[in-house]
């Protein structure tokens, strides 16, 4: 599927951005995206999978005193234990019996499933020993459901945009290069877009006069108003208070 999407063959990806053919009762977008992103990683070498998740999560997932990549990697999709089913469990192992688990919950256009889904995954799916060597990842468009737990255990809220950006930052190497290119095109198709700035900002700002000009255009793209902010202090300069600007306009009836 990823190769077909990369070469613009077929439109299966449209299922994940709201298009329906009227024949399917339910589209399992979240599970299919999980399979496309994570299921394909089983074909990568262990060192490539490790590089990938290091880029996504950060160096903190590296066990202390470990300078080499893990010797093995096991990826389990939808493991189940006592009616608790996270989306994935990745286990990295080093020759000296050091283990690192990544317990992962993916979300697309949904929040937590049931009451305390994330709490139960961490407390009941993992044993006490496993929790000592685990990171809990919540990967979603909207990461707000995981934010209240950030100070309670090793949970990391991660946006899909961050995942795409992390893949683009990895040095290209063999199979990993192919995987990253395919996934980048896939994320582009399903509308995981990087931030590209504000459309109406001027190309340059005169820092010598301490003024910032901003033209606000109507739908016809013709300039309607020109606002001038008060003189700003030279940059950089510490301030003792924050300044907020707000511009409002009554809606025409």
C-alpha positions in Angstrom: 0.0 0.0 0.0 2.8 2.5 0.9 4.4 2.0 -2.5 1.1 2.5 -4.3 0.5 5.8 -2.3 4.1 6.9 -3.0 3.6 6.5 -6.8 0.1 8.0 -6.7 -1.6 4.7 -7.6 -5.0 4.3 -6.0 -6.8 6.4 -3.5 -7.1 4.1 -0.5 -5.5 6.8 1.7 -8.7 9.0 1.3 -10.4 6.8 3.8 -8.2 8.3 6.5 -9.2 11.9 5.7 -13.0 11.4 5.8 -13.9 10.1 2.3 -16.4 7.2 2.3 -17.7 5.0 -0.5 -21.0 4.4 1.3 -20.5 0.6 1.3 -18.4 0.1 4.4 -20.1 0.2 7.7 -17.0 1.3 9.6 -13.5 2.3 8.5 -10.8 1.3 11.0 -8.6 4.2 10.1 -6.6 4.2 13.3 -5.8 0.5 13.1 -4.8 0.7 9.4 -2.6 3.7 10.0 -1.0 1.9 12.9 -0.3 -1.1 10.7 1.1 1.0 7.9 3.4 2.9 10.2 4.5 0.3 12.7 3.7 -3.1 11.1 6.2 -2.3 8.3 9.0 -1.7 10.8 9.3 -5.5 11.4 11.1 -5.6 8.0 13.8 -3.2 9.2 17.0 -4.1 10.9 17.1 -3.7 14.7 19.5 -0.8 14.5 17.2 1.1 12.1 14.2 0.6 14.3 16.2 1.9 17.3 17.4 5.0 15.3 13.8 5.7 14.3 12.4 5.6 17.9 15.4 7.5 19.3 14.6 10.2 16.8 10.9 10.2 17.8 11.2 9.9 21.5 14.7 11.2 22.3 17.9 9.9 23.9 16.1 9.4 27.3 14.9 6.0 26.1 18.5 4.9 25.9 19.5 2.8 29.0 22.3 4.3 31.2 25.8 3.3 30.1 24.6 1.9 26.8 26.5 3.3 23.8 25.7 0.6 21.3 22.3 -0.1 19.7 20.3 -3.0 21.0 21.0 -6.5 19.8 17.3 -7.4 19.1 13.9 -5.9 18.7 10.5 -7.4 19.1 7.4 -5.6 17.8 4.0 -6.8 18.9 0.8 -5.3 17.5 -2.3 -5.2 19.7 -1.0 -7.4 22.5 -3.7 -8.3 24.9 -3.6 -9.0 28.6 -6.6 -9.1 31.0 -8.9 -7.4 28.5 -6.4 -4.5 28.1 -5.1 -4.1 24.6 -2.6 -1.3 23.8 -1.8 -0.8 20.1 1.8 -1.9 20.4 4.6 -3.1 22.6 8.2 -2.8 21.3 10.9 -4.5 23.3 14.6 -3.7 22.7 17.2 -6.0 24.3 21.0 -5.6 24.8 23.5 -8.5 25.3 23.9 -7.8 29.0 20.1 -8.4 29.6 19.2 -4.8 29.6 15.7 -4.3 28.3 13.7 -1.2 27.2 10.0 -1.4 26.5 7.9 1.1 24.5 4.2 0.7 25.3 2.3 2.6 22.6 -1.2 3.9 22.1 -2.0 5.4 18.8 -5.0 7.7 18.1 -6.3 9.2 14.9 -9.6 11.0 15.3 -10.5 9.8 18.8 -9.7 10.2 22.4 -9.2 7.6 25.2 -11.2 4.4 24.7 -13.2 3.9 27.9 -12.4 5.1 31.4 -8.8 5.5 32.4 -7.4 3.7 29.3 -3.9 5.0 29.7 -3.8 4.5 33.4 -4.9 0.9 33.1 -2.3 0.3 30.3 0.5 1.4 32.6 -0.7 -0.1 35.8 -2.3 -3.4 34.7 -0.7 -4.3 31.3 2.8 -3.9 32.6 4.3 -5.7 35.6 6.2 -3.7 38.2 9.6 -4.9 36.8 8.5 -3.9 33.3 7.4 -0.5 34.4 10.9 0.2 35.6 12.2 -0.3 32.1 9.4 1.2 30.0 8.2 4.4 28.3 4.6 4.9 27.6 3.9 6.7 24.3 0.7 8.4 23.3 0.8 9.3 19.6 -2.1 11.3 18.3 -3.3 14.4 16.5 -4.6 15.8 19.8 -2.3 14.9 22.7 -4.3 16.6 25.4 -5.7 13.3 26.9 -2.2 12.3 28.0 -1.1 15.7 29.3 -2.6 15.3 32.8 -0.5 12.1 33.4 2.9 13.6 32.4 4.1 14.0 36.0 2.7 10.7 37.2 4.7 8.2 35.2 7.0 8.0 32.1 4.4 8.9 29.5 5.3 10.9 26.4 2.6 12.6 24.4 3.7 12.8 20.8 1.9 14.4 17.8 1.8 12.7 14.4 3.4 15.9 13.0 6.4 15.3 15.4 6.6 11.7 14.1 6.8 12.9 10.5 9.4 15.6 11.4 11.5 13.0 13.3 11.5 10.7 10.3 12.7 13.5 8.1 15.6 14.2 10.5 17.0 10.7 10.4 20.1 10.3 8.2 19.1 8.2 5.2 20.6 4.6 5.3 19.5 1.6 3.2 16.1 0.2 4.1 15.5 3.0 6.6 15.8 5.6 3.8 13.1 3.7 1.8 10.9 3.4 4.8 11.2 7.1 5.7 10.5 8.3 2.2 7.4 6.1 1.9 6.1 7.2 5.3 6.7 10.9 4.5 4.6 10.6 1.4 1.9 8.7 3.3 1.7 11.4 6.0 1.5 14.1 3.4 -1.4 12.3 1.8 -3.3 12.0 5.0 -2.8 15.7 5.8 -0.1 15.6 8.4 1.3 19.0 7.3 4.3 20.8 8.8 3.9 24.4 10.0 4.9 26.8 7.2 4.3 30.1 8.8 1.6 32.8 8.5 0.3 33.6 5.0 0.0 37.3 5.5 3.3 38.2 7.3 5.5 40.6 5.3 8.7 39.2 3.8 10.8 41.4 6.1 10.6 43.6 9.1 12.4 46.8 9.7 14.1 46.1 13.0 15.8 49.5 13.0 12.6 51.5 13.4 11.1 49.0 15.9 7.9 48.7 13.9 6.0 45.7 12.8 3.5 46.2 9.9 0.8 43.7 9.0 -1.6 43.9 6.1 -4.9 42.0 6.7 -6.6 41.0 3.5 -10.2 40.2 2.7 -11.4 37.1 0.8 -10.8 39.1 -2.4 -7.2 39.4 -1.4 -7.3 43.2 -1.6 -5.7 45.0 1.4 -8.4 46.4 3.7 -6.6 47.7 6.8 -3.1 48.5 7.8 -2.2 48.3 11.5 0.9 49.7 13.1 1.9 48.4 16.5 3.4 50.8 19.1 7.2 51.2 19.1 8.8 48.0 20.4 12.0 47.8 22.5 15.2 46.8 20.8 15.6 43.1 20.5 16.6 41.3 22.7 15.7 43.1 25.9 14.3 41.6 29.1 10.8 42.7 30.0 9.1 42.7 33.4 5.7 42.2 32.0 4.0 40.7 29.0 2.2 42.8 26.4 -0.8 41.4 24.6 -2.4 42.9 21.5 -6.0 42.1 20.4 -7.8 43.3 17.3 -11.5 42.6 16.9 -14.1 43.6 14.4 -17.9 43.4 14.7 -19.5 40.8 12.4 -21.7 42.3 9.7 -25.3 41.2 9.8 
